[in-house]
Amino acid sequence: MGVDIVIFIYSENELCRTDMHERCCMLSELSAVIRIGGSVKITTDVDVNLKISTENAALARKVFSTIKNIYNIYPEVIIRKSKKLKKHILYILVITSSMEQRSFLIVLE
């Protein structure tokens, strides 16, 4: 395991234990998580999707609740299990560019 991966896993665990109540702090945390584990897919001029992936269930719950609290958006949650011997579970939160969620994706730009 590389040093960068170990530091990120440690940061994920620390992030799950902190409790932020101010909007600016929650936006900073969300921005960091998107920067590390997010991907933006632009298919057309108006169709934009955001995917946030993590193996940490607590972090997935925290990101879900942060997006829900700030933007009143309920991201789609996809759970994938690894088919290999290691029993890794990947949590993917997906936000699409429907009309209600457009404000969230505009803020990210």
trRosetta pair geometry for C-beta under 8 A, 3 or more apart (Angstrom, degrees):
i j d omega theta_ij theta_ji phi_ij phi_ji
1 5 5.2 -116 -175 82 90 128
1 6 5.7 103 131 -57 117 94
2 5 4.8 95 61 6 82 102
2 6 7.1 -148 97 -5 44 87
3 6 5.7 -57 -150 37 33 111
3 7 6.3 32 154 -18 67 106
4 7 5.8 -56 -148 37 31 110
4 8 6.3 29 155 -18 65 107
5 8 5.8 -55 -147 37 31 110
5 9 6.3 31 155 -19 66 105
6 9 5.9 -53 -147 36 30 110
6 10 6.4 31 153 -18 63 106
7 10 5.7 -55 -149 38 31 112
7 11 6.2 33 151 -20 65 107
8 11 5.4 -53 -146 37 33 113
8 12 6.4 40 153 -24 65 100
8 36 6.3 159 -140 -162 121 139
9 12 5.6 -46 -148 30 33 114
9 13 6.7 31 153 -16 62 103
9 56 7.8 156 -141 -60 69 123
10 13 5.9 -57 -154 36 32 110
10 14 6.4 30 151 -16 66 108
11 14 5.6 -55 -145 40 34 111
11 15 6.0 38 155 -24 67 107
12 15 5.7 -56 -146 35 28 114
12 16 6.6 30 155 -23 62 104
12 54 6.8 156 -134 -155 136 125
12 56 4.7 169 159 -15 134 163
12 59 5.0 -51 -165 -63 99 145
13 16 5.9 -53 -152 30 31 112
13 17 6.9 23 154 -14 62 108
13 56 7.3 -141 -70 -131 61 144
13 58 7.9 62 -122 67 53 135
14 17 6.0 -65 -155 37 34 108
14 18 6.8 32 154 -25 68 104
15 18 6.1 -53 -149 26 34 109
15 29 6.3 141 -154 -150 111 110
15 32 7.7 -153 -108 92 142 130
15 33 7.4 147 165 -72 161 105
15 59 6.4 50 89 -112 116 101
15 62 7.1 172 133 93 93 161
16 56 6.8 -127 -54 156 136 130
16 58 4.0 53 -147 125 142 122
16 59 5.4 -88 -73 -69 105 67
16 62 5.7 -153 -119 -26 67 144
18 29 7.7 -161 83 -98 127 140
20 25 4.0 -150 -155 114 128 120
20 26 5.0 174 108 -68 127 71
20 29 6.2 -170 7 -14 154 140
21 25 7.5 36 48 55 39 130
21 26 7.9 -44 163 -44 4 111
22 25 4.6 80 69 9 94 107
22 26 6.9 -170 90 -8 46 87
23 26 5.7 -59 -147 39 32 110
23 27 6.2 32 156 -20 67 107
23 70 6.5 119 -140 -118 89 101
24 27 5.7 -54 -148 36 30 112
24 28 6.5 34 152 -22 63 104
25 28 5.6 -50 -149 33 33 114
25 29 6.5 33 153 -17 64 103
26 29 5.8 -52 -149 37 33 111
26 30 6.2 33 153 -18 65 109
26 66 5.2 -178 -170 -148 107 107
26 69 7.2 -83 -169 85 161 122
26 70 6.0 -176 117 -64 132 124
27 30 5.6 -55 -144 40 31 112
27 31 6.1 37 155 -24 65 106
27 70 7.0 128 -73 -127 80 155
28 31 5.7 -53 -147 34 28 114
28 32 6.5 29 154 -19 62 105
29 32 5.8 -57 -152 34 31 110
29 33 6.5 27 154 -16 66 106
29 62 7.9 -73 145 144 136 120
29 66 6.8 -126 89 -121 117 161
30 33 5.8 -55 -147 37 32 109
30 34 6.3 30 155 -16 66 107
30 63 6.8 121 -119 -134 79 79
30 66 5.4 -166 -74 130 111 139
30 67 7.0 128 -127 -69 134 75
30 70 7.4 -77 -31 13 159 156
31 34 5.9 -57 -146 39 29 109
31 35 6.2 33 154 -24 64 108
32 35 5.5 -53 -147 34 30 115
32 36 6.4 18 159 -10 65 108
33 36 6.1 -62 -147 43 29 102
33 37 6.0 -36 178 39 68 104
33 38 6.9 84 123 -35 65 107
33 52 6.3 37 137 -154 104 129
33 54 7.6 -40 -162 -58 106 132
33 59 7.0 172 -126 179 128 111
33 63 5.6 -146 129 -96 163 121
34 37 7.3 -82 -122 63 19 63
34 38 3.6 -6 -158 -5 61 153
34 50 7.2 -25 -136 -171 116 123
34 52 6.1 -71 -102 -98 65 111
34 108 7.1 -114 159 -130 164 118
35 38 6.7 19 -23 33 16 107
37 52 5.5 69 107 -165 98 70
37 53 5.1 -135 176 64 103 62
37 54 5.2 28 -179 -67 169 82
38 50 6.2 -11 -166 -172 114 93
38 51 6.6 155 -152 84 61 48
38 52 4.7 -26 -94 -97 85 75
38 53 7.7 160 -90 14 34 68
39 50 7.5 162 81 -153 43 50
39 51 5.1 -10 56 59 90 97
39 53 7.6 13 3 -1 103 108
40 48 6.6 -12 -171 -171 98 99
40 49 7.2 156 -157 82 50 50
40 50 5.5 -18 -103 -101 72 73
40 108 7.4 168 -91 134 135 142
41 48 7.2 156 81 -159 52 50
41 49 4.5 -9 58 59 102 100
41 50 7.8 -168 21 -74 73 28
41 51 7.2 34 -8 -4 110 106
42 47 7.3 127 -160 91 50 66
42 48 5.3 -14 -103 -107 72 81
43 47 4.5 -38 60 98 102 121
43 48 7.7 -167 18 -83 73 33
43 49 7.3 39 -14 -1 107 105
44 47 4.4 59 39 24 91 105
46 97 6.6 -179 154 123 62 139
47 96 7.8 -26 -158 -169 78 91
47 97 5.5 179 -142 49 37 130
48 96 7.9 147 86 -164 48 47
48 97 4.4 88 48 -56 72 134
48 105 5.1 136 93 -172 130 149
49 94 6.6 -15 -172 -165 106 93
49 95 7.0 158 -159 83 56 52
49 96 5.2 -19 -107 -109 86 65
49 97 6.8 -99 -66 -15 50 88
50 94 7.3 154 83 -155 54 45
50 95 4.5 -4 57 57 103 101
50 104 7.9 -110 22 123 147 112
50 105 6.5 -168 -26 -102 122 96
50 108 7.0 164 -87 -43 144 173
51 92 5.7 -15 -166 -169 102 103
51 93 7.1 152 -156 77 49 50
51 94 5.3 -10 -102 -101 78 75
51 95 8.0 -165 -72 25 37 66
52 60 8.0 159 111 -119 105 72
52 63 5.9 -138 118 162 153 157
52 75 7.8 -12 31 -174 112 165
52 92 7.1 152 75 -156 46 51
52 93 4.5 -9 56 55 101 101
53 90 6.0 -9 -164 -175 102 106
53 91 7.2 153 -152 81 51 51
53 92 5.0 -13 -99 -102 79 79
53 93 8.0 -161 -70 22 36 66
54 59 4.9 -93 147 91 162 125
54 60 5.4 -163 65 -61 115 86
54 63 7.6 141 6 -2 140 142
54 90 7.6 155 82 -155 26 63
54 91 5.5 -21 68 61 76 98
55 88 5.8 -51 -132 -165 127 99
55 89 6.6 123 -151 74 74 56
55 90 5.8 -46 -91 -100 71 58
55 91 7.2 145 -112 13 19 83
56 59 3.9 56 94 13 116 114
56 60 6.6 171 92 -15 61 83
56 91 7.6 -83 67 29 39 124
57 60 5.6 -54 -149 35 34 113
57 61 6.4 35 153 -19 66 103
57 89 7.3 19 -64 92 101 126
57 91 6.2 127 -105 -38 55 145
58 61 5.7 -52 -150 36 33 112
58 62 6.3 32 152 -19 65 106
59 62 5.6 -53 -145 37 34 111
59 63 6.2 33 156 -18 67 105
59 91 8.0 161 78 64 83 135
60 63 5.9 -53 -144 38 29 109
60 64 6.3 33 154 -21 62 108
60 77 7.2 95 170 -136 120 114
60 91 3.7 -36 -89 120 155 152
60 93 6.4 167 -151 -42 86 110
61 64 5.6 -56 -149 36 29 114
61 65 6.3 20 158 -12 66 108
62 65 6.0 -58 -145 41 29 104
62 66 6.1 32 155 -22 65 108
63 66 5.7 -54 -143 36 30 113
63 67 6.3 27 159 -15 65 105
63 75 7.9 -24 125 30 95 150
63 93 5.9 -149 110 4 123 160
64 67 6.2 -60 -151 38 26 106
64 68 6.2 24 152 -18 63 112
64 74 7.9 29 -168 -149 93 58
64 75 6.0 -122 -120 45 77 109
64 77 6.7 -6 -96 -76 134 120
64 93 6.1 -158 -79 -108 82 137
65 68 5.3 -54 -143 40 34 116
65 69 6.0 32 159 -20 68 108
66 69 5.9 -56 -143 38 27 107
66 70 6.1 11 165 -7 65 112
67 70 6.4 -61 -136 44 25 100
67 71 5.7 -32 -175 36 64 113
67 73 5.4 -63 155 71 100 100
67 75 5.7 39 91 -24 155 113
67 93 7.5 159 7 164 153 144
67 95 7.2 -136 -163 -74 150 134
67 104 7.1 39 -154 -133 99 144
68 71 7.5 -71 -113 58 10 72
68 72 6.8 38 -170 -118 50 26
68 73 6.6 -121 -97 66 45 48
68 74 6.0 41 -102 -90 100 62
68 75 8.0 -105 -56 4 82 80
69 72 8.0 2 -165 -65 8 52
71 101 7.5 63 148 -130 133 66
71 103 6.6 175 -146 90 106 105
71 104 4.6 32 -140 -81 160 109
72 100 8.0 -95 105 175 93 110
73 95 6.4 41 149 -127 141 116
73 100 6.7 154 -105 128 88 101
73 101 5.1 86 -126 -107 133 92
73 104 5.6 -37 -16 -38 157 148
75 93 4.2 42 129 -176 147 98
75 94 6.0 151 -176 61 95 38
75 95 5.0 -62 -112 -68 98 83
76 93 7.2 144 74 -160 48 50
76 94 4.4 -25 64 61 103 100
76 95 7.7 175 19 -74 79 37
76 96 7.7 29 2 -12 122 100
77 91 6.7 -25 -162 -165 96 92
77 92 7.3 142 -159 77 46 52
77 93 5.8 -20 -100 -101 68 68
77 94 7.8 -170 -75 18 22 79
78 91 7.6 144 78 -162 53 43
78 92 4.2 -19 62 64 102 106
78 93 7.9 -169 22 -75 75 23
78 94 6.4 43 -8 -14 112 116
79 89 6.3 -10 -169 -175 95 105
79 90 7.3 153 -158 79 46 53
79 91 5.9 -14 -104 -105 73 66
79 92 7.7 -167 -74 23 28 76
80 89 7.2 156 81 -160 45 55
80 90 4.5 -14 63 59 97 103
80 92 6.9 33 -1 -6 107 114
81 87 7.1 -26 -162 -162 101 69
81 88 7.5 149 -158 86 51 51
81 89 5.5 -26 -102 -105 68 75
81 90 7.8 -169 -79 20 21 75
82 86 6.0 -5 92 87 149 80
82 87 6.7 177 54 -146 103 22
82 88 4.1 53 -13 54 134 90
82 89 7.4 -111 -4 -69 83 33
82 90 7.3 96 -52 -17 83 100
84 88 7.7 20 55 20 102 103
95 101 5.5 -169 -176 -174 97 141
95 104 6.2 -79 173 100 149 142
95 105 7.0 -178 123 -63 118 98
96 101 6.4 98 76 67 51 148
97 101 6.4 -133 -126 90 26 102
97 102 5.9 61 -165 -95 76 73
97 105 5.6 -39 -103 11 90 163
98 101 5.2 66 54 25 77 103
98 102 7.2 -113 94 -40 34 82
99 102 5.8 -28 -151 -13 31 119
100 103 8.0 -54 165 15 38 98
101 104 5.2 -42 -170 30 71 117
101 105 6.5 61 138 -15 84 102
102 105 6.0 -63 -151 42 37 105
102 106 6.2 39 153 -24 71 106
103 106 5.7 -53 -146 34 32 113
103 107 6.6 36 155 -23 63 103
104 107 5.9 -55 -156 30 31 112
104 108 6.9 32 149 -22 62 104
105 108 5.5 -47 -153 28 40 117
105 109 7.3 49 151 -29 63 93
106 109 6.0 -45 -162 16 39 113
